[in-house]
C-alpha cells in the first residue's frame, strides 16, 4: 500500500465509529437497516394511556406457571390520555408501571377501532410489577388484523372425508361432535390409553387442572406427556 494512503489504528477506529453511527441513522423513525423491511412504520411519539373510563379486566401471563398478574385496558382509539411528563429510565429492573410500546396494540372490538393495553399489575404479589421478556409481549399475542396474529383461524375447520379431503369451515358444535365421535371410535377399538395428551404443564398447577381431569377421569387414559417432566423429573 502507498505510504500516503496508509490508515492508522486511530483513523480505523474513527471510520468504524462513523460507520456504526451511519448504520443507525433513523429513517421514518426506524434504523436505516430496517426501513426497507417496514416501509410504513413510524416512530411512536408517545404511548397513549387508558382513560379513566376504559374497560378493565384482570388476567394472568400466559407464558409460564407463575402466572403473574396483568391488567387489561380497552378504550376507543384516539380517546386515551397523553402522558403528562416523560419518565427517565433505565431503573434498577424492568417495571411494568412504565407503559412500554409493546404493551399496547390496535385491534377491533364489535367493529370499532380500539387500543388494548396489557400491563403488569403493580399490586401483583408474585411479580411486584416486574415482568419477563415473554410476559412483555402478552398484548402482541392477541388477535389483530394489524399483527402477525391475523393469520389465525377465526372458526373451526375439519376434514370431513379423511386426511386427503379439504378443510371445511364448521360450527363449534359440529367441531366438538366431530372430535367426540372420533375419540369414541379410537377408544372402542384400541382402548382409552390409545388417546394421549401432549401439553404444557409446568408443574401440575391451575393451567393443567382441566385437561388432566378430562384425560384421567373422563377418558380414563394414562397416556400423557408434559414439558414439566423435563424439569421436575
ChimeraX attribute file (.defattr): number of C-alpha atoms within 10 A of each C-alpha:
attribute: neighborCount
match mode: 1-to-1
recipient: residues
	/A:1	6
	/A:2	5
	/A:3	6
	/A:4	6
	/A:5	7
	/A:6	9
	/A:7	12
	/A:8	9
	/A:9	9
	/A:10	9
	/A:11	11
	/A:12	11
	/A:13	12
	/A:14	12
	/A:15	13
	/A:16	12
	/A:17	12
	/A:18	11
	/A:19	11
	/A:20	11
	/A:21	10
	/A:22	13
	/A:23	13
	/A:24	13
	/A:25	13
	/A:26	14
	/A:27	16
	/A:28	15
	/A:29	14
	/A:30	17
	/A:31	14
	/A:32	15
	/A:33	14
	/A:34	16
	/A:35	16
	/A:36	12
	/A:37	9
	/A:38	11
	/A:39	11
	/A:40	8
	/A:41	14
	/A:42	12
	/A:43	10
	/A:44	9
	/A:45	7
	/A:46	12
	/A:47	17
	/A:48	19
	/A:49	20
	/A:50	24
	/A:51	15
	/A:52	11
	/A:53	11
	/A:54	17
	/A:55	13
	/A:56	15
	/A:57	11
	/A:58	11
	/A:59	16
	/A:60	20
	/A:61	23
	/A:62	16
	/A:63	15
	/A:64	16
	/A:65	17
	/A:66	14
	/A:67	17
	/A:68	23
	/A:69	22
	/A:70	25
	/A:71	18
	/A:72	21
	/A:73	21
	/A:74	23
	/A:75	22
	/A:76	19
	/A:77	16
	/A:78	13
	/A:79	15
	/A:80	19
	/A:81	12
	/A:82	13
	/A:83	12
	/A:84	6
	/A:85	6
	/A:86	7
	/A:87	8
	/A:88	7
	/A:89	9
	/A:90	8
	/A:91	7
	/A:92	6
	/A:93	9
	/A:94	15
	/A:95	20
	/A:96	20
	/A:97	12
	/A:98	15
	/A:99	18
	/A:100	14
	/A:101	14
	/A:102	15
	/A:103	21
	/A:104	24
	/A:105	20
	/A:106	20
	/A:107	20
	/A:108	16
	/A:109	13
	/A:110	6
	/A:111	7
	/A:112	10
	/A:113	14
	/A:114	19
	/A:115	22
	/A:116	26
	/A:117	27
	/A:118	29
	/A:119	29
	/A:120	29
	/A:121	24
	/A:122	16
	/A:123	12
	/A:124	15
	/A:125	10
	/A:126	13
	/A:127	19
	/A:128	15
	/A:129	20
	/A:130	18
	/A:131	22
	/A:132	14
	/A:133	8
	/A:134	11
	/A:135	22
	/A:136	20
	/A:137	20
	/A:138	21
	/A:139	20
	/A:140	20
	/A:141	12
	/A:142	17
	/A:143	19
	/A:144	18
	/A:145	13
	/A:146	11
	/A:147	14
	/A:148	12
	/A:149	13
	/A:150	12
	/A:151	10
	/A:152	10
	/A:153	10
	/A:154	9
	/A:155	11
	/A:156	15
	/A:157	16
	/A:158	17
	/A:159	13
	/A:160	13
	/A:161	9
	/A:162	9
	/A:163	9
	/A:164	8
	/A:165	10
	/A:166	12
	/A:167	14
	/A:168	11
	/A:169	15
	/A:170	13
	/A:171	10
	/A:172	12
	/A:173	9
	/A:174	14
	/A:175	16
	/A:176	11
	/A:177	11
	/A:178	14
	/A:179	12
	/A:180	12
	/A:181	11
	/A:182	11
	/A:183	15
	/A:184	15
	/A:185	12
	/A:186	15
	/A:187	16
	/A:188	11
	/A:189	9
	/A:190	11
	/A:191	14
	/A:192	20
	/A:193	16
	/A:194	14
	/A:195	18
	/A:196	14
	/A:197	14
	/A:198	10
	/A:199	14
	/A:200	17
	/A:201	20
	/A:202	20
	/A:203	16
	/A:204	13
	/A:205	11
	/A:206	12
	/A:207	16
	/A:208	16
	/A:209	11
	/A:210	9
	/A:211	14
	/A:212	20
	/A:213	12
	/A:214	12
	/A:215	19
	/A:216	15
	/A:217	11
	/A:218	11
	/A:219	18
	/A:220	16
	/A:221	19
	/A:222	16
	/A:223	14
	/A:224	14
	/A:225	13
	/A:226	15
	/A:227	13
	/A:228	14
	/A:229	12
	/A:230	8
	/A:231	8
	/A:232	8
	/A:233	5
